[in-house]
Amino acid sequence: MYYLETEQSFDSAHFLKGYEGKCKNIHGHRWRVVIEIQSPLLQKAGQTQGMIVDFSRLKEDLKEETDYLDHSLIMEENSLKPETLHALKEEGFLLVELNFRPTAEEFSRYFYQKMCQKGYNVKSARVYETPANGASYGEDSHGRI
């Protein structure tokens, strides 16, 4: 089996509604996302001969996903009062509402699924919210290359 990995980073703020501790407050991270893909075979011909996929394609596909979240306030849907949400939107802030709690664990699954949707056979997705604290997610192989 061959493995290939790349990483991207993005800066954002988030908070955890219902959390008893510092993370209930809006705070920021420089999130680091590492995607590892796998394939039993390498390309046989053309420009990508001897590769799983061109690094530039893999990097750009991950960057597209991280750029969507960069410099935003990320929150779980319905975690703010409607008037607060409206006021933030009126101010022009970039808000990203997700259908999950924005934890490192949930983000690792999020990025895993996003890259699978792009056709990659993802082995794992790791998301670090600090240099020393991260989470990972992986599933059985789906047969994609």
N, C-alpha and C positions, 0 to 999 in steps of 0.2 A: 504494500500500500504506500502511495506517495502522499505527502502532506505539504500544504502550502499555507502560509499565514501572512496576514497583513494587519495593520492597525491604523486607526484614526482617533483623533481626539476632538472634543467639543466642550465649550463652556456653557453652563446654564445654571439656573436657580431652580430650586424645588422645595417642597415641604411635605411632611407626612401628617395628614389630618388624622387626629385620634391618637397620635403618638405621645407618650408621656416622657419628654426629654427635649434636648436641644433641637432635634430634627423636626419638631412641630413648627418651628419658625422658618421663614424663608431664608435659605442659605444657598451658597453656590459651590459648584465643583468644577474641576477640569476633569471630565469623564474621559477615560481611555477605553477604547473598544478594540478587542483583538479577535479576529475571525480566523479560524483554522478550517480549511477545506481538505478533502481527501479524494483520491481516485486510485483504483488499482492499475489504471492505464495512463500512458502519456499520449499526447497528440502524435500522430505518425507522419504528418506531412505539413508543408507550408511554413509560414512564419512562426507558428507556435509548436513546431516539431520539437519533441523532447520536453514539453511542458504540460502541466495540467491545464493551465490557462495563463494568458499573459498577465504578469503582475499589474500592469497599468490598468487593465480592465477590472481586475479584482479590487484594486485600490479605489478606482473611480466609483464603482458600484457601492462600496462601503461609505465613501465620502459623501455620496448623494444622500445616504440615510443620516449620517451624522450632521451634515449641513442643515437638514430640516430642523434639528433640535438646537443648533448653535445659537447662543446668546438669546435664549428664550426663558420664560418662566414655565416650567413643566409642572402640570398638576393632574391629579386624578379628576375625572368628570364628577361634577356635583360636590366638589370639596370646598368651594367658596360660595358665599351668599350671592344670589343673582345680582344684587346691587353692587357688590364689590367687583364681581367679574365685569359687569357693565362699565364701571368706572375705570378699570384697568384698560379695557378695550377702547374707551373714549380717549384715554391718554395716549393711545397708539402703541402700547406695549405688545411685544410678540409673545403670545400665549399659545401653549400647546396643551390641549386637554387630551388625556389618554384614558382608556377604559380599564386601567390598572393603576395600582399604587406605584409611584415612581421610585422603586428601590433598585439597587444593583442587581438583585436576583431577577426581578421582573424584566429589567432592561436586557439582561443576558438572553432571556427567552425571546424578547422582542426582536433583538438584532439577529438571533438565530433564524427566526421565522422570516424576517425581511430578506435575508440573504438566500434562504431556501426558495422563496418566491421568485428570486432572480435566477433560479436554476442551478445554484451551487449545491454540491453534496457537502454540507457543513458538518464537520466533526464536532466543533464546539465554538461557542461564543463566550468570551470573557469580558466583563465590564468592571473597571476599577473606578471607584469614586474618590479614592485617594491613592497615592503610590503604593500603600501597604494593604489596602482593603479592597477586595474585589469578589465577584461571584461569577460562576460559569454555568452554562447550560448546554446540554447535548442530548441527542436521541440516537436511536438505531439508524443505520444508513438507509437512505431512501433510493439508492441506485442512480442518483444524478451525478453527472460529471461536469 
